[in-house]
Amino acid sequence: EPGPELPFLPGCTIKDPTKTSFHRSQTLDFKNGYAFSRLPREGVGGDTLFANQLSQDELDDLCTKGTTLTYGVVKRSAPSNFAPAFVAYDKKILKFDAYFQEEVAISAEEHYRIRQVGIYYYLEDDSMCVIEPKVKNSGLIQGKLMRRHRVPKNEQGDYYHWKDLNLGIDLTMYGRTYRLVNCDSFTKVFLESQGIEVNPPEEMVSDPYTEQRQIPVQKVTVPAGPDPFRQFLTYDTKVLRFYAIWDDTNCAFGDHHPCVIHYFLADDTVEVREIHKRNDGRDPFPVLMRRQRLPKVFVDKNKNFPSCVLEITDHEVQEWYSPKDFAIGKSLTLLGRTFLIYDCDKFTQDFYREKYGITDFQPVDVNKKPAEKAPQVIPPYNGFGIPEDSLQNCLSLFPKPPRKDIIKMLENNLKVLRYQVALESPVPEDKNRRFILSYFLSDDTIGIYEPPVKNSGILGGKYLKRTKVTKPGSTPENPVYYEPSDFTIGSTIEVFGHRFVIIDADEYVLNYLERNAESFPAATLQSIREHFRPRQVVVETASSGFPRKDLDDLIVEVQKELKLHHEPFNTRKFHEAFYHFDTDGSGFLDKTTFLNVCDRFHVPTSTILLKKLIDYCSCGEDKVNYRDFLLAFPS
């Protein structure tokens, strides 16, 4: 047994230093969604509470016990259990069935509309909301018509209370009047428990337009002939299939449209479907004519009656299309369109063979014959650009540059044959003009350049940009271009109406022709060789008695002597003077002319070194190679 404890008096209590929590236990709780109060399970700070051994009545008596007076014990009433409104009325809602009338001003079929709603009153906070049940495809904004909140009653600031609600009354909220006609059992019990006499319920008013729509429409039955289902039962799911062509070429942008005609034996209706192919450029509408009975012969109408009507009745048609009207090779006009039947399926053949005795089902060939391709006429060459480039404008809407021979361009890259040409012209000023003609082996193009000459009155420079040049007499349809084999010494080259005579060539031309002698005519190679033969003789003659190395040393010594003992002069004019007297461009001048030019520019030809250089450049007794001599006078 536990020993005696100290009395709970000042000075006799012991403080627990380990105790740090002094909160009170919770007495409000929820169970199954309802709030209720319970006795504390723990004391202050989590101390254990011992279960009471007394009943609730004995505990109430102990609460009322007081000091004993002379006249007896004074009993006090037990305090009532207090519960807040949000606990006492939690999830307790008053529900009323009501309706309101809404005007309809834009409809000829209804002038007003009855809308049935439910009014909910929440007792815990005196708030209200209005909800209309949603009707599918009603076209109205339904659902929550008024959100949950306290609804003002008047302009004085009062709000609606549950004491203001009853059956059979009109309730006005925000300018809309609701008629309360019924309520649920909980609402009725609650109002009666609060001393409110609930009025008898009223009948819910229905919307007249909705009731009118719910009345079934009576269908007019037409009396049929004898045994109306015999044809349907006999020929159900049996369809005649014909393959036809709709000729629409009479219209703008018309064409031949392949179609399939279905004849339904069950009800003598016809359907036309168009066969679409991939990327045929037409909208993919499968049905060209919907399934319907097609009239064949109309009755004679009054001429005053308009021929365009919305519908065709049976008494206006004398004969409808039937299976006997369809046959292979026959043209039918269906609703203004002409169809040519060219084939049918196997079931259709068996049907016509058994019922009509037809045995010839040879299909009609409707395939288009390929149209003869018209020959393309190439217009004449207009003279701009090269013919191949101009031809691309005739072959394509977006012309592309002519294809180039890439292999030839790579093999002959940077290979150029250069010729010196003279202009053949009756103008005296053009007789002494010299040009450099370059032939590019990579793409067979020709460019002409005129070296500028001072005080000649002609600017010089690029005379013809790089382009292909056709031979005279060639046609634009079959152009023939100049080739390296056409360039011989003395030959005439006609370039866009201008005639040039070849008077000289580069040494690279001779070397290239000799390396590729099998690709060129012998006459071309022989012409170039004969032109270079005098130069080779001079070089061989000079080099036989004077080595090349000694010639270079001699030129260096001549240049040193000229710098020391000769006044500087314009070497460029010195060069141009020699070229001026060399009319044939051979590189040789007679000795008298050569010495006259040297005297004009005061060149000391009597010195030992210059005499030695002149002897080296001499070819025989009367010719001098002035080009080798000019090496000592760089421009």
Disulfide bonds with the S-S distance in Angstrom:
none
